[in-house]
Structures are given as C-alpha cells and as structure tokens.
Amino acid sequence: MFARTIVLLICAASAPAMALELRETGRYELNQPASLDYDPTFCGLWIANEGPEAVLVTLQGDELRRISSDLFRIKAIAIEGDHLLLGDGFGGLQRVTKDGIPMGGPFTLEGGFADTEGIAINAKGQIVTVEDDPERLSWFESDGALTARIDTMTLSPPLSEAQGIAIDPRTGHMLIVDDWEGSNSLYEFTAEGDLLAQQSLLEFGTDPEGIAIRPGSNQLFVAFDGGAKIVTFDYTPTLPEGSPPLPPGADCMMF
C-alpha cells in the first residue's frame, strides 16, 4: 500500500524517546469537510461542513445518518459523552443527541465574539476551542465559562489560522491544524497548552480544516478543503524520554 512517512525531530534539552510521526495509509474524496470527530459507538466520523446539517460517515466515507440543530450552520462538532456538541463558528454552541434532538437551546461562550473554528472535550470535561479571529486557544467549563486562554500568535512558530482540534485521550495531547492562510501544518500541544511539535502537511494536501483521532488503532484523520478529501494516517505522538509506546485506547464498540 502506498505510504509516506514524516518524522518530526523536536529540539529540546532532552530528546524525547518518540517524536510526532505521521504515515499516510489512505485517502478518499468527501465534499467540504470542515470539522471532524471520531465516534467509537458507530466506528465512524462525524463531519460538519458549514451547512445546516452534520453527517455521520463510515471510516471509508459512506453516509450513515444526518442531523440538524437550532444553529444557523454547523461549523464545528465534537463528541461530548454520549451526545454531540455543535458550534456555529461565532461562539454559539448547542448540545444535541446523536439523533439530532436538541438537549437545550443554543448558548454562547464567555469572552465576547470569537471565530470559533474547532471544538473538543478534554479529560476534565472542559470545552477546548481554537479561534482564528482573534487567534486563540481557549478552555471553558461545560456551561461556557472561560477558564484559560492562550494567544496563539505568541507561539514559535505562530499559529495564525487554527481550524480543527482533536485531543488524544491517552496523553491529553491536543492536535490542531493550521490552514492554507497560515502554515498548512499540524501542531501538537500538551494538555496544558505547551507546544511540543509542528509539522508541515503540504506533502499530503492543502488547506487542512478538520482533524480526528481513533486511539484504538493509532489512526489520525485530517480533512483537507483543497481537493475535498480525508487523508488517514498511522500516528505516533511525542512522548517524554523513557516512555514506553502507548497502548491502544478504546476502539469500535459495534464490533
């Protein structure tokens, strides 16, 4: 099978035992994928495409179901427990069941207007968002109260056009993609927001918009707007010196 591998070596006082590694394993076309999250219950991907609906597809891109919300569009999507958290891209969120039934009305995140491009839920149950206007990485309690925020333009290299975010439950590491107007790359952060690695994605595609992790198989999915495709990778996170390889996380529940 065709595969390409890139390993990013991290310059640090003590070199990690394992560095961020991506090896492409496949790709398929999918129209306008803007935000992704992996759902182990269905062994599929939830995808938002900036329209009024979100779609659940198999890992090969075959549609399983569609859902809508009270938001005027669905720009970002994340699994939160046994339901979905949806974002409209302007700081408005709503929780719905996986059948699309509202669990309450839309609510807003604290802190004023933000062009919220991606959302994820961390191990503490906090909502973590990436925003590209202004450029920020933010943490909120489940009710939308702001708890912490980082100006991503102060990073080296800067993160100027953050789009999608995924959190690896095994490490807490955050993976964030920066689109074509930025660096067209993947950034890896600790759970606290410390930058670990940055890797160009130009070899694999242009204008990355969404990202999801399947920890049970060390699999990573990146949605590229350029060419309208999903690219799949075998993925290894950055680990401290002396750390053993990570065991697989929970995988597909339906098999």
PyMOL commands that set and color helices and strands:
alter all, ss='L'
color gray80, all
select helices_A, chain A and resi 152-154+215-217
alter helices_A, ss='H'
color red, helices_A
select strands_A, chain A and resi 5-7+21-29+35-39+44-48+53-58+63-68+76-80+83-87+92-96+107-108+116-121+127-132+135-140+146-151+162-167+174-178+185-189+195-200+206-214+219-226+229-236
alter strands_A, ss='S'
color yellow, strands_A
deselect
rebuild
show_as cartoon
